């Protein structure tokens, strides 16, 4: 980390969150039937957008949108929901992904506070979805708050939006045996999926750079010093990797940096990999940064968050869906000119 970067004012950014398009909470107002009662969504976090390559004919030009909600205090039983999106407006029916069935009748419900570093397998939850198209089907990678899972989506759309979204049986692949460093607490939250050479992979880790094949757990580790040029904290993951016109792959990642006074700030950058998934170009400085003005709806204290989770190519720009301060999702538009200016060759 660059020791000169100790204050927010010293972080150079190509753009800020000001010129994004917010997905307002009121547009997503829904109720969800929980095992014990019906509750209203209160936060709309870390939404991921995805478009089928044949969307104009197959899905009437709609994007698919998956987002996470926080139904109760302290993130008990967070869930993921899927709907269609037209432009930046969610439309039609919203479908709720319930990765584990509710308790059977007569079984005593045990509501537990979610503690950091404690597995939550007994809780009914899904978080931080990433949507990707593989083998002409939609897949969703998610976390249960502790470990990663993935599931295939069987969807149907018409002129009104999403008419069907069946979630197949989710899979929870074993963790790869890696040494992740002393500051890694074991939680898996930031896998970035990619459809590559007939298989569904995820970018499991940036530092070290590790790819993981979901069907059999094969890992591919690359030694690279490209991330040494990134001076804005630890890179932790981001959007799926999407194919560019020249055959390279693009992902928008996020990283965290600790500033003077104990403030934690997330920033986002771009990474380009070649057709063999070797790193090729990386942002010189952040291309996404949060607005550090406190939001009255955010529960966070001394932390400002951006969380890129989805990316599509539309109208000759890159449209990135990004979680903001753990309570909403915004769409940001990154032009080719902006990206070219921001990236440096390695």
C-alpha positions in Angstrom: 0.0 0.0 0.0 1.2 3.5 -0.8 1.9 5.1 2.6 1.1 8.5 1.1 -2.6 7.5 0.7 -3.9 8.2 4.2 -6.7 10.6 3.5 -9.7 10.3 1.2 -8.7 13.6 -0.6 -5.5 11.9 -1.7 -7.4 9.1 -3.6 -7.5 10.1 -7.3 -10.6 8.7 -9.1 -11.6 8.9 -12.7 -15.3 9.2 -11.7 -17.5 9.1 -8.6 -20.8 7.7 -7.7 -22.5 11.0 -8.5 -23.2 10.2 -12.1 -24.7 6.7 -11.5 -28.3 5.7 -11.8 -29.7 4.5 -8.5 -32.1 1.6 -8.3 -34.4 3.1 -5.7 -35.6 0.9 -2.9 -39.2 2.0 -3.5 -39.1 0.3 -6.9 -38.2 -3.0 -5.2 -40.7 -2.9 -2.3 -41.7 -6.5 -1.7 -42.6 -8.9 1.1 -41.1 -12.3 1.7 -42.6 -15.2 3.5 -40.1 -16.3 6.1 -40.5 -19.5 8.2 -42.0 -17.7 11.1 -43.7 -14.6 9.5 -43.9 -12.3 6.6 -41.4 -9.5 6.5 -40.7 -6.5 4.4 -37.4 -6.0 2.6 -35.5 -3.2 4.2 -32.2 -3.1 2.3 -31.4 -3.9 -1.3 -27.8 -4.9 -1.5 -25.2 -5.8 -4.1 -27.4 -6.4 -7.1 -26.0 -8.2 -10.1 -27.1 -7.7 -13.7 -26.7 -10.2 -16.6 -27.9 -10.4 -20.2 -28.1 -13.5 -22.4 -26.0 -13.1 -25.5 -29.2 -13.8 -27.5 -31.3 -11.6 -25.3 -33.0 -9.6 -28.2 -34.6 -12.7 -29.5 -34.6 -15.0 -26.5 -35.6 -12.7 -23.7 -37.1 -9.7 -25.4 -34.1 -7.5 -24.6 -34.5 -7.7 -20.8 -31.6 -8.0 -18.4 -31.8 -10.4 -15.4 -31.3 -8.8 -12.0 -30.4 -10.6 -8.8 -30.2 -8.7 -5.5 -29.8 -9.4 -1.8 -32.1 -8.2 0.9 -31.8 -7.7 4.6 -35.0 -8.7 6.3 -34.2 -8.4 9.9 -31.6 -6.7 12.1 -28.1 -8.1 12.1 -28.5 -9.8 8.7 -30.4 -12.8 9.9 -31.8 -14.9 7.0 -30.7 -12.6 4.2 -32.1 -13.8 0.9 -31.6 -13.4 -2.8 -34.3 -12.3 -5.2 -34.4 -12.4 -9.0 -36.4 -10.3 -11.5 -36.2 -8.8 -15.0 -34.9 -5.3 -15.6 -35.8 -3.0 -18.5 -33.2 -0.2 -18.7 -32.6 0.5 -15.0 -36.1 -0.3 -13.8 -36.9 -3.7 -12.2 -40.2 -5.0 -13.7 -42.6 -7.9 -13.3 -42.5 -10.6 -10.8 -39.7 -11.1 -8.3 -38.7 -14.7 -7.4 -37.1 -15.5 -4.1 -34.2 -18.0 -3.8 -34.6 -20.1 -0.7 -31.4 -22.3 -0.7 -32.4 -24.3 2.4 -36.0 -25.4 3.1 -37.8 -23.9 6.1 -38.0 -26.0 9.3 -40.5 -28.7 9.4 -43.7 -28.3 11.5 -43.1 -28.9 15.1 -39.4 -28.2 14.9 -38.3 -25.4 17.2 -36.9 -22.4 15.4 -33.6 -21.2 16.7 -32.9 -17.6 15.7 -29.2 -16.9 16.3 -27.2 -13.7 16.0 -24.8 -14.0 13.1 -21.3 -13.8 14.6 -18.2 -13.0 12.6 -16.1 -16.1 11.9 -18.9 -18.5 12.8 -20.4 -20.8 10.1 -24.1 -20.2 9.6 -25.1 -23.5 8.0 -28.1 -23.7 10.2 -29.5 -20.4 9.0 -31.8 -19.9 5.9 -29.8 -17.4 3.9 -28.1 -16.4 0.7 -26.1 -13.3 0.0 -24.2 -11.4 -2.7 -25.4 -13.0 -6.0 -23.3 -13.0 -9.2 -25.2 -13.8 -12.4 -23.4 -15.4 -15.4 -24.4 -17.1 -18.6 -22.8 -20.5 -19.2 -23.8 -23.1 -21.8 -26.7 -20.8 -22.8 -28.1 -21.0 -19.3 -28.2 -18.6 -16.4 -26.2 -19.5 -13.3 -26.0 -17.7 -10.0 -23.0 -17.8 -7.6 -23.8 -16.8 -4.0 -22.6 -17.1 -0.5 -24.4 -18.3 2.6 -22.4 -15.8 4.6 -19.6 -18.3 5.1 -19.2 -20.5 2.1 -19.9 -20.2 -1.6 -22.6 -22.0 -3.5 -23.9 -21.9 -7.1 -27.2 -22.8 -8.7 -28.6 -23.0 -12.3 -31.7 -20.8 -13.1 -34.5 -22.0 -15.4 -36.1 -18.7 -16.6 -38.7 -17.6 -19.0 -39.6 -14.1 -20.0 -42.3 -12.4 -22.0 -43.2 -8.8 -22.8 -44.1 -8.2 -19.1 -40.8 -9.4 -17.7 -39.8 -12.6 -15.9 -42.6 -15.2 -15.9 -40.7 -18.1 -14.5 -37.5 -18.6 -12.4 -37.0 -22.1 -11.1 -33.9 -22.6 -9.0 -32.3 -26.0 -9.5 -30.6 -27.8 -6.6 -27.7 -25.6 -5.3 -24.2 -27.0 -5.0 -21.7 -26.1 -2.4 -18.2 -27.0 -3.7 -15.4 -27.6 -1.2 -12.9 -24.9 -0.5 -9.6 -25.2 -2.4 -6.6 -25.9 -0.2 -4.8 -22.6 -0.3 -2.8 -20.4 2.0 -4.7 -17.1 2.0 -2.7 -15.1 4.5 -3.1 -14.3 8.2 -5.8 -11.8 7.7 -8.2 -14.1 5.9 -10.9 -15.3 8.3 -12.2 -18.2 6.1 -15.2 -16.5 4.7 -15.8 -16.9 1.0 -17.7 -14.0 -0.4 -16.2 -12.7 -3.5 -15.9 -15.3 -6.2 -16.2 -13.9 -9.7 -17.7 -16.4 -12.2 -16.5 -16.9 -15.8 -17.7 -19.3 -18.5 -14.4 -20.5 -20.0 -13.6 -23.2 -22.5 -16.8 -25.1 -21.9 -16.6 -25.0 -18.1 -17.9 -22.7 -15.4 -15.0 -21.3 -13.4 -14.6 -18.7 -10.7 -11.9 -16.2 -10.0 -11.4 -17.4 -6.4 -8.6 -15.0 -5.3 -6.7 -12.1 -6.7 -3.7 -12.2 -4.3 -2.7 -14.9 -5.0 -4.4 -15.1 -8.4 -6.4 -18.4 -8.3 -9.1 -19.8 -10.7 -11.3 -22.6 -9.5 -13.3 -25.0 -11.7 -16.7 -25.6 -10.1 -17.5 -29.1 -11.5 -14.4 -30.8 -10.1 -12.5 -28.3 -7.9 -9.5 -28.0 -10.2 -7.4 -24.9 -9.4 -5.1 -22.8 -11.6 -2.7 -20.5 -9.8 -0.8 -17.8 -11.6 2.2 -15.9 -10.3 1.9 -12.2 -11.1 3.1 -8.9 -9.7 0.5 -6.9 -11.6 -1.4 -6.1 -8.4 1.7 -4.4 -6.9 0.8 -1.4 -9.0 -2.6 -1.0 -7.3 -2.0 1.3 -4.3 -5.6 1.4 -2.9 -5.8 -1.6 -0.6 -6.5 -5.3 -0.8 -8.3 -6.5 -3.9 -11.2 -8.8 -2.8 -13.3 -9.6 -5.9 -15.9 -8.1 -8.1 -18.1 -8.7 -11.2 -18.1 -11.7 -13.4 -15.5 -11.8 -16.1 -17.0 -10.8 -19.5 -15.6 -11.2 -23.0 -14.5 -8.0 -24.7 -14.6 -7.5 -28.5 -10.9 -8.3 -28.8 -11.2 -11.6 -27.0 -9.9 -10.3 -23.7 -11.8 -10.6 -20.4 -12.9 -7.7 -18.2 -13.9 -7.6 -14.5 -14.5 -4.6 -12.2 -13.1 -5.4 -8.8 -13.3 -3.8 -5.4 -10.7 -3.2 -2.7 -10.6 -1.9 0.8 -8.2 0.6 2.3 -7.8 1.9 5.9 -7.4 5.6 6.1 -6.3 7.9 8.9 -8.8 8.1 11.7 -9.8 4.5 11.4 -12.0 5.1 8.3 -12.4 2.2 5.8 -13.1 3.1 2.2 -13.9 0.7 -0.7 -12.8 1.7 -4.2 -13.2 -0.1 -7.5 -10.8 -0.7 -10.4 -10.7 -2.6 -13.7 -8.7 -5.7 -14.6 -8.2 -7.1 -18.1 -7.1 -10.6 -18.7 -6.1 -12.2 -22.0 -7.7 -15.1 -23.7 -5.7 -17.5 -21.5 -6.7 -15.6 -18.3 -3.3 -14.1 -17.7 -3.5 -10.5 -16.3 -2.8 -8.0 -19.0 -4.0 -4.5 -17.8 -5.1 -3.0 -14.5 -6.4 0.4 -13.4 -3.8 3.0 -12.6 -6.2 4.4 -9.9 -9.9 3.8 -8.9 -12.5 4.1 -11.6 -15.3 3.8 -9.0 -15.3 5.4 -5.5 -18.2 5.9 -3.0 -19.6 9.2 -2.0 -18.4 9.7 1.5 -21.4 11.7 2.6 -23.2 9.7 5.2 -26.5 8.2 4.0 -29.3 8.4 6.6 -30.4 4.9 5.6 -27.0 3.3 6.1 -26.2 1.6 9.4 -22.5 1.6 8.6 -20.2 3.7 10.8 -16.8 4.9 9.6 -17.1 2.7 6.5 -18.0 3.6 2.9 -18.7 0.7 0.6 -18.9 0.1 -3.2 -19.4 -3.5 -4.3 -19.4 -4.2 -8.0 -21.4 -7.3 -8.7 -22.6 -7.3 -12.3 -21.5 -6.1 -15.7 -23.0 -6.1 -19.2 -22.3 -4.5 -22.5 -25.2 -2.3 -23.7 -25.5 0.7 -26.0 -21.7 0.8 -26.5 -20.9 1.3 -22.8 -20.2 -1.0 -19.9 -23.1 -1.0 -17.5 -21.9 -2.0 -14.0 -24.3 -2.8 -11.1 -22.7 -1.8 -7.8 -23.8 -2.1 -4.2 -23.7 1.1 -2.3 -23.1 1.3 1.5 -24.8 -2.0 2.1 -28.3 -0.7 1.5 -28.9 -0.2 -2.2 -27.7 -0.9 -5.8 -26.7 1.6 -8.4 -25.9 1.3 -12.1 -22.8 3.0 -13.3 -21.9 3.6 -17.0 -18.2 3.3 -18.1 -17.3 4.3 -21.6 -14.6 2.7 -23.6 -12.7 6.0 -23.6 -13.0 6.2 -19.8 -11.7 2.6 -19.5 -8.9 3.1 -21.9 -7.7 6.2 -20.0 -7.9 4.4 -16.7 -6.1 1.2 -17.7 -2.3 0.8 -17.9 -0.5 -2.0 -19.8 1.4 -4.6 -17.9 
